[in-house]
Amino acid sequence: MPIHPLGKEWKVSLREDREAFLLADELRFTEAYVGEHVTDQTENITSSIAFLAWIAAATKQIRLGTGTINMPNTHPATIAASMAMLDHMLDGRLIFGISPGGLLSDAELFGNLDSDRNAMFLESINQVLDIWASEPPYNIKGKYWSISTEKTLIAHIGQGFIAKPLQQPHPPIVVTAVAPFSKGVTEAAARGWDPISANFLMPIWVKSHWPKYVEGCERAGRAADHGNWRVAKSVFVARDAATAKAYATDPEGPYVYYYRSLFTKLKKNGRVDLFKTRRDQPDDEVTLEMICDKLIIYGTPDSVADQLLAFQHEVGNFGTLLYAGKDWKDPELGRRSMILMAEKVMPLVNAGSSKCSGAAQSPLAT
């Protein structure tokens, strides 16, 4: 989700986020994701399920994904039932994005700040999948949650059942990859899940995800397909270079604001390494200016296409480019960037990718 300015009216940012999703559907973006945080005034969508339910009936073809459900913060049975209903509401267009959650104030709020949230995440997704694969009365016991309707099942009237999703055995599962050489990518691939490389990772660390994905696929005995790898990127497109540069580099603009906020959070949490260009880079070399210079792509359609092709050459072929959302400080420029991205940039990128490597076209998502 975009990082909105403090003080921006909540209903305005929610409406603009909704408009961005509907525009993506009109432009034939292939998929769109939304995250969730309960304790953040700037990343202020508190439930990805509620947000996607709000726009489900207004979209026609785009697949909608949770990006992500922070699994330790919600009971697995609630996740299983809510995601199943959402999949039916979307007529099978749902993508199930999951993670342990990265916002520490959320973890404190839900009482798991000092817990092993990776272990909670694994137990939660295993229980969700067990619910969908089994019939009541459930008897699923875990360290953090236990799930049963044994005492209250009335099968002949349907009491004690948890709904199953429309897509069988379940919606496709994706996980976010935010660490260099992510072990989570390997474990996800081994289970048949697909990775999304975060838009705040330096290209060298994005590149490190593919070998880890291959490792997991090999363990599972399945072919590693570049088409299953999604990579997010911060991109701004304008009709002229001057406008693009002014908007993307403005210290008070939405792109610099986005990375200033992330830099502050990750530095406070001891994760500044994500912004380094090499493992031994001193912390004091990691500056906001350097981060923005390395991670924001901006320009005219021709320039952006060239930069994206260079980025793809640097990190390797991937199947879907995720256009990372930003606040619409200037709604017209925000909308036009998405339109230019879909109508001008991606045809050039796909033509360039196919010409250079014979790779399949990269779908565009948001």
C-alpha angles and dihedrals in degrees: 000000000000120000104240126205118265109257096028109135108261096223089053095053091045091050092049092049089052091049090052091055093048091048090051089054091051091049092052096247104171100225142356133202135200129193132210138224127168099194105042123095093195101041087045109164100112098189125028090194092055092046094050091047087054092058101030097098093042094059126076114188111358119108111233124212140189105240085209143343104203094224102198091058099061134049110259092232090056090050093048094049096042095046091048091053092046091052089055092046088054093045091237098318094119126120116196109222115186139180142156088251125250105214108099095199088059090050091051091047093053094043099248101102092113095035129098095263092182089058090047090049092052094047091047097052091044090053093047090053091045090053092052092046097048141059128232142301086064121204106180114154126189143159094258104024137019122198127200142143094178096119097046106034115133098176100181092061096037099251116148097029126128115209123248123222122256093240110072133254083001142308115287111278125223130181130201117241112208102155130076112255088006114208087197090067090057093049092046093050091050088058095047096258125133130230133235113202110216123246092230095063121101113247092250090061093043087055090054092064098069097064089048090052091050089050092055094045091051090052089054093045096241132122118262107236119198086208090071094059117095121195124192123213137178106237134171122185127189135170092247133035096234094057091045093052095044094052098040096046101036106125088222095040125108097256098053089039090055094054094040089058094046092045090053093050097044094044090051090050094050094250101116087123088082088071096047122107092211134020095246096046110130115246092238091062090063105091134164090245091054092047094051092045092053101039109036119079114195141157143083119329093265093048094046091049090052091049093049092050089050090049091050090049089052099048101028135249117319133178106229132028112211113210102215114227122239133185114278097235085158105028093195093053091043093053094042091052091057092047093049090046093055100037103034112016104044096051088055092046093048092047091049093047093050093045094049102040111004087244122157118258116279112235118224121236136167 
